[in-house]
Amino acid sequence: MKNIQVIDGALNCTFSIFQATEEEFALLFPETRQDIQYAEDLALLPRQEEVEAALGRIWERPIRKQDALGIDGTLLYGLERYKTYYRAKREDAVDPSAVNQAQRRLFGID
């Protein structure tokens, strides 16, 4: 299973984590090494019926943060403003101005 953290722009956002099968994750994050997805872009993906069905199943699989073994993807709702920083929809391809020096070294973007 893959863990997806859901973040939205609401003041009461819970930063919840949900589990997805490998197949469901691949539907929502279809690009190579993609680990960021914008909810608004989900409608642009092929196989819409499968995407919607996968989301329905994923919402039924919440997991406590302390039980999650890592976060494989981040699904952002109403936060398209971050597209400026995450153009490639990958954390390791973030705009260097958005992270500190240690993160730039980690991601190889010094």
mmCIF file of the C-alpha atoms, coordinates in Angstrom:
data_MODEL
# 
_entry.id   MODEL 
# 
loop_
_atom_site.group_PDB 
_atom_site.id 
_atom_site.type_symbol 
_atom_site.label_atom_id 
_atom_site.label_alt_id 
_atom_site.label_comp_id 
_atom_site.label_asym_id 
_atom_site.label_entity_id 
_atom_site.label_seq_id 
_atom_site.pdbx_PDB_ins_code 
_atom_site.Cartn_x 
_atom_site.Cartn_y 
_atom_site.Cartn_z 
_atom_site.occupancy 
_atom_site.B_iso_or_equiv 
_atom_site.pdbx_formal_charge 
_atom_site.auth_seq_id 
_atom_site.auth_comp_id 
_atom_site.auth_asym_id 
_atom_site.auth_atom_id 
_atom_site.pdbx_PDB_model_num 
ATOM 1   C CA . MET A 1 1   ? 0.000   0.000  0.000   1.00 0.00 ? 1   MET A CA 1 
ATOM 2   C CA . LYS A 1 2   ? 1.035   3.597  -0.642  1.00 0.00 ? 2   LYS A CA 1 
ATOM 3   C CA . ASN A 1 3   ? 0.257   6.472  1.707   1.00 0.00 ? 3   ASN A CA 1 
ATOM 4   C CA . ILE A 1 4   ? -1.195  9.724  0.382   1.00 0.00 ? 4   ILE A CA 1 
ATOM 5   C CA . GLN A 1 5   ? -1.347  12.834 2.547   1.00 0.00 ? 5   GLN A CA 1 
ATOM 6   C CA . VAL A 1 6   ? -4.256  15.112 1.704   1.00 0.00 ? 6   VAL A CA 1 
ATOM 7   C CA . ILE A 1 7   ? -3.810  18.845 2.246   1.00 0.00 ? 7   ILE A CA 1 
ATOM 8   C CA . ASP A 1 8   ? -6.370  21.513 1.493   1.00 0.00 ? 8   ASP A CA 1 
ATOM 9   C CA . GLY A 1 9   ? -6.545  25.236 2.006   1.00 0.00 ? 9   GLY A CA 1 
ATOM 10  C CA . ALA A 1 10  ? -9.147  25.109 4.783   1.00 0.00 ? 10  ALA A CA 1 
ATOM 11  C CA . LEU A 1 11  ? -8.351  26.484 8.234   1.00 0.00 ? 11  LEU A CA 1 
ATOM 12  C CA . ASN A 1 12  ? -9.497  23.158 9.697   1.00 0.00 ? 12  ASN A CA 1 
ATOM 13  C CA . CYS A 1 13  ? -7.348  21.013 7.399   1.00 0.00 ? 13  CYS A CA 1 
ATOM 14  C CA . THR A 1 14  ? -6.351  17.803 9.209   1.00 0.00 ? 14  THR A CA 1 
ATOM 15  C CA . PHE A 1 15  ? -3.455  16.787 6.900   1.00 0.00 ? 15  PHE A CA 1 
ATOM 16  C CA . SER A 1 16  ? -4.955  13.293 6.886   1.00 0.00 ? 16  SER A CA 1 
ATOM 17  C CA . ILE A 1 17  ? -3.273  10.260 5.360   1.00 0.00 ? 17  ILE A CA 1 
ATOM 18  C CA . PHE A 1 18  ? -5.065  7.619  3.316   1.00 0.00 ? 18  PHE A CA 1 
ATOM 19  C CA . GLN A 1 19  ? -3.859  4.332  1.852   1.00 0.00 ? 19  GLN A CA 1 
ATOM 20  C CA . ALA A 1 20  ? -3.958  3.476  -1.842  1.00 0.00 ? 20  ALA A CA 1 
ATOM 21  C CA . THR A 1 21  ? -3.069  0.293  -3.647  1.00 0.00 ? 21  THR A CA 1 
ATOM 22  C CA . GLU A 1 22  ? -0.168  0.456  -6.090  1.00 0.00 ? 22  GLU A CA 1 
ATOM 23  C CA . GLU A 1 23  ? -2.680  0.531  -8.957  1.00 0.00 ? 23  GLU A CA 1 
ATOM 24  C CA . GLU A 1 24  ? -4.755  3.323  -7.400  1.00 0.00 ? 24  GLU A CA 1 
ATOM 25  C CA . PHE A 1 25  ? -1.635  5.373  -6.699  1.00 0.00 ? 25  PHE A CA 1 
ATOM 26  C CA . ALA A 1 26  ? -0.506  4.966  -10.318 1.00 0.00 ? 26  ALA A CA 1 
ATOM 27  C CA . LEU A 1 27  ? -3.895  6.266  -11.520 1.00 0.00 ? 27  LEU A CA 1 
ATOM 28  C CA . LEU A 1 28  ? -3.643  9.421  -9.403  1.00 0.00 ? 28  LEU A CA 1 
ATOM 29  C CA . PHE A 1 29  ? 0.113   10.007 -9.792  1.00 0.00 ? 29  PHE A CA 1 
ATOM 30  C CA . PRO A 1 30  ? 0.729   8.784  -13.357 1.00 0.00 ? 30  PRO A CA 1 
ATOM 31  C CA . GLU A 1 31  ? 4.034   10.495 -14.175 1.00 0.00 ? 31  GLU A CA 1 
ATOM 32  C CA . THR A 1 32  ? 7.426   8.925  -13.458 1.00 0.00 ? 32  THR A CA 1 
ATOM 33  C CA . ARG A 1 33  ? 8.487   9.710  -9.869  1.00 0.00 ? 33  ARG A CA 1 
ATOM 34  C CA . GLN A 1 34  ? 5.452   11.955 -9.412  1.00 0.00 ? 34  GLN A CA 1 
ATOM 35  C CA . ASP A 1 35  ? 4.627   12.446 -5.726  1.00 0.00 ? 35  ASP A CA 1 
ATOM 36  C CA . ILE A 1 36  ? 2.493   15.604 -5.857  1.00 0.00 ? 36  ILE A CA 1 
ATOM 37  C CA . GLN A 1 37  ? -0.946  15.901 -7.433  1.00 0.00 ? 37  GLN A CA 1 
ATOM 38  C CA . TYR A 1 38  ? -3.438  18.753 -7.546  1.00 0.00 ? 38  TYR A CA 1 
ATOM 39  C CA . ALA A 1 39  ? -7.059  17.714 -7.085  1.00 0.00 ? 39  ALA A CA 1 
ATOM 40  C CA . GLU A 1 40  ? -8.031  20.163 -9.812  1.00 0.00 ? 40  GLU A CA 1 
ATOM 41  C CA . ASP A 1 41  ? -5.847  18.198 -12.254 1.00 0.00 ? 41  ASP A CA 1 
ATOM 42  C CA . LEU A 1 42  ? -7.509  14.869 -11.487 1.00 0.00 ? 42  LEU A CA 1 
ATOM 43  C CA . ALA A 1 43  ? -10.296 15.750 -13.944 1.00 0.00 ? 43  ALA A CA 1 
ATOM 44  C CA . LEU A 1 44  ? -7.672  15.963 -16.700 1.00 0.00 ? 44  LEU A CA 1 
ATOM 45  C CA . LEU A 1 45  ? -6.465  12.401 -16.192 1.00 0.00 ? 45  LEU A CA 1 
ATOM 46  C CA . PRO A 1 46  ? -7.523  9.606  -18.539 1.00 0.00 ? 46  PRO A CA 1 
ATOM 47  C CA . ARG A 1 47  ? -9.735  6.791  -17.278 1.00 0.00 ? 47  ARG A CA 1 
ATOM 48  C CA . GLN A 1 48  ? -11.973 9.130  -15.268 1.00 0.00 ? 48  GLN A CA 1 
ATOM 49  C CA . GLU A 1 49  ? -14.349 6.402  -14.097 1.00 0.00 ? 49  GLU A CA 1 
ATOM 50  C CA . GLU A 1 50  ? -11.411 4.458  -12.660 1.00 0.00 ? 50  GLU A CA 1 
ATOM 51  C CA . VAL A 1 51  ? -9.945  7.585  -11.041 1.00 0.00 ? 51  VAL A CA 1 
ATOM 52  C CA . GLU A 1 52  ? -13.264 8.391  -9.344  1.00 0.00 ? 52  GLU A CA 1 
ATOM 53  C CA . ALA A 1 53  ? -13.733 4.794  -8.194  1.00 0.00 ? 53  ALA A CA 1 
ATOM 54  C CA . ALA A 1 54  ? -10.170 4.701  -6.838  1.00 0.00 ? 54  ALA A CA 1 
ATOM 55  C CA . LEU A 1 55  ? -10.745 7.919  -4.878  1.00 0.00 ? 55  LEU A CA 1 
ATOM 56  C CA . GLY A 1 56  ? -13.905 6.435  -3.379  1.00 0.00 ? 56  GLY A CA 1 
ATOM 57  C CA . ARG A 1 57  ? -11.971 3.413  -2.148  1.00 0.00 ? 57  ARG A CA 1 
ATOM 58  C CA . ILE A 1 58  ? -9.015  5.486  -0.911  1.00 0.00 ? 58  ILE A CA 1 
ATOM 59  C CA . TRP A 1 59  ? -11.288 7.701  1.250   1.00 0.00 ? 59  TRP A CA 1 
ATOM 60  C CA . GLU A 1 60  ? -12.367 4.509  3.038   1.00 0.00 ? 60  GLU A CA 1 
ATOM 61  C CA . ARG A 1 61  ? -8.757  3.735  4.055   1.00 0.00 ? 61  ARG A CA 1 
ATOM 62  C CA . PRO A 1 62  ? -7.582  6.425  6.460   1.00 0.00 ? 62  PRO A CA 1 
ATOM 63  C CA . ILE A 1 63  ? -4.481  5.626  8.484   1.00 0.00 ? 63  ILE A CA 1 
ATOM 64  C CA . ARG A 1 64  ? -3.178  7.247  11.656  1.00 0.00 ? 64  ARG A CA 1 
ATOM 65  C CA . LYS A 1 65  ? -0.018  9.247  11.157  1.00 0.00 ? 65  LYS A CA 1 
ATOM 66  C CA . GLN A 1 66  ? 1.871   7.188  13.740  1.00 0.00 ? 66  GLN A CA 1 
ATOM 67  C CA . ASP A 1 67  ? 0.947   4.000  11.844  1.00 0.00 ? 67  ASP A CA 1 
ATOM 68  C CA . ALA A 1 68  ? 1.978   5.264  8.405   1.00 0.00 ? 68  ALA A CA 1 
ATOM 69  C CA . LEU A 1 69  ? 5.365   4.074  7.202   1.00 0.00 ? 69  LEU A CA 1 
ATOM 70  C CA . GLY A 1 70  ? 6.183   7.142  5.168   1.00 0.00 ? 70  GLY A CA 1 
ATOM 71  C CA . ILE A 1 71  ? 4.251   9.344  2.771   1.00 0.00 ? 71  ILE A CA 1 
ATOM 72  C CA . ASP A 1 72  ? 4.404   8.372  -0.886  1.00 0.00 ? 72  ASP A CA 1 
ATOM 73  C CA . GLY A 1 73  ? 2.340   11.196 -2.325  1.00 0.00 ? 73  GLY A CA 1 
ATOM 74  C CA . THR A 1 74  ? 0.648   14.484 -1.498  1.00 0.00 ? 74  THR A CA 1 
ATOM 75  C CA . LEU A 1 75  ? -2.774  15.377 -2.872  1.00 0.00 ? 75  LEU A CA 1 
ATOM 76  C CA . LEU A 1 76  ? -3.443  19.127 -2.733  1.00 0.00 ? 76  LEU A CA 1 
ATOM 77  C CA . TYR A 1 77  ? -6.972  20.561 -2.822  1.00 0.00 ? 77  TYR A CA 1 
ATOM 78  C CA . GLY A 1 78  ? -7.459  24.228 -3.647  1.00 0.00 ? 78  GLY A CA 1 
ATOM 79  C CA . LEU A 1 79  ? -3.731  24.898 -3.490  1.00 0.00 ? 79  LEU A CA 1 
ATOM 80  C CA . GLU A 1 80  ? -2.896  25.438 -7.144  1.00 0.00 ? 80  GLU A CA 1 
ATOM 81  C CA . ARG A 1 81  ? -0.731  28.392 -6.102  1.00 0.00 ? 81  ARG A CA 1 
ATOM 82  C CA . TYR A 1 82  ? 1.970   25.815 -5.309  1.00 0.00 ? 82  TYR A CA 1 
ATOM 83  C CA . LYS A 1 83  ? 2.270   24.924 -8.997  1.00 0.00 ? 83  LYS A CA 1 
ATOM 84  C CA . THR A 1 84  ? 4.798   27.751 -9.231  1.00 0.00 ? 84  THR A CA 1 
ATOM 85  C CA . TYR A 1 85  ? 7.128   25.797 -6.947  1.00 0.00 ? 85  TYR A CA 1 
ATOM 86  C CA . TYR A 1 86  ? 6.256   22.224 -7.933  1.00 0.00 ? 86  TYR A CA 1 
ATOM 87  C CA . ARG A 1 87  ? 6.069   22.470 -11.725 1.00 0.00 ? 87  ARG A CA 1 
ATOM 88  C CA . ALA A 1 88  ? 7.148   18.846 -12.211 1.00 0.00 ? 88  ALA A CA 1 
ATOM 89  C CA . LYS A 1 89  ? 4.779   17.580 -9.471  1.00 0.00 ? 89  LYS A CA 1 
ATOM 90  C CA . ARG A 1 90  ? 7.750   16.088 -7.602  1.00 0.00 ? 90  ARG A CA 1 
ATOM 91  C CA . GLU A 1 91  ? 9.090   17.127 -4.218  1.00 0.00 ? 91  GLU A CA 1 
ATOM 92  C CA . ASP A 1 92  ? 12.679  16.636 -5.377  1.00 0.00 ? 92  ASP A CA 1 
ATOM 93  C CA . ALA A 1 93  ? 12.112  19.013 -8.315  1.00 0.00 ? 93  ALA A CA 1 
ATOM 94  C CA . VAL A 1 94  ? 10.875  21.905 -6.169  1.00 0.00 ? 94  VAL A CA 1 
ATOM 95  C CA . ASP A 1 95  ? 11.952  25.448 -6.969  1.00 0.00 ? 95  ASP A CA 1 
ATOM 96  C CA . PRO A 1 96  ? 15.224  25.871 -5.023  1.00 0.00 ? 96  PRO A CA 1 
ATOM 97  C CA . SER A 1 97  ? 13.984  29.136 -3.504  1.00 0.00 ? 97  SER A CA 1 
ATOM 98  C CA . ALA A 1 98  ? 11.269  27.213 -1.636  1.00 0.00 ? 98  ALA A CA 1 
ATOM 99  C CA . VAL A 1 99  ? 13.575  25.001 0.454   1.00 0.00 ? 99  VAL A CA 1 
ATOM 100 C CA . ASN A 1 100 ? 16.581  25.379 2.711   1.00 0.00 ? 100 ASN A CA 1 
ATOM 101 C CA . GLN A 1 101 ? 20.184  24.517 1.875   1.00 0.00 ? 101 GLN A CA 1 
ATOM 102 C CA . ALA A 1 102 ? 20.011  21.044 3.451   1.00 0.00 ? 102 ALA A CA 1 
ATOM 103 C CA . GLN A 1 103 ? 16.950  20.182 1.359   1.00 0.00 ? 103 GLN A CA 1 
ATOM 104 C CA . ARG A 1 104 ? 18.640  21.474 -1.796  1.00 0.00 ? 104 ARG A CA 1 
ATOM 105 C CA . ARG A 1 105 ? 21.569  19.135 -1.078  1.00 0.00 ? 105 ARG A CA 1 
ATOM 106 C CA . LEU A 1 106 ? 19.176  16.243 -0.380  1.00 0.00 ? 106 LEU A CA 1 
ATOM 107 C CA . PHE A 1 107 ? 17.335  16.809 -3.655  1.00 0.00 ? 107 PHE A CA 1 
ATOM 108 C CA . GLY A 1 108 ? 20.507  17.532 -5.613  1.00 0.00 ? 108 GLY A CA 1 
ATOM 109 C CA . ILE A 1 109 ? 19.371  21.012 -6.605  1.00 0.00 ? 109 ILE A CA 1 
ATOM 110 C CA . ASP A 1 110 ? 22.166  23.113 -5.053  1.00 0.00 ? 110 ASP A CA 1 
# 
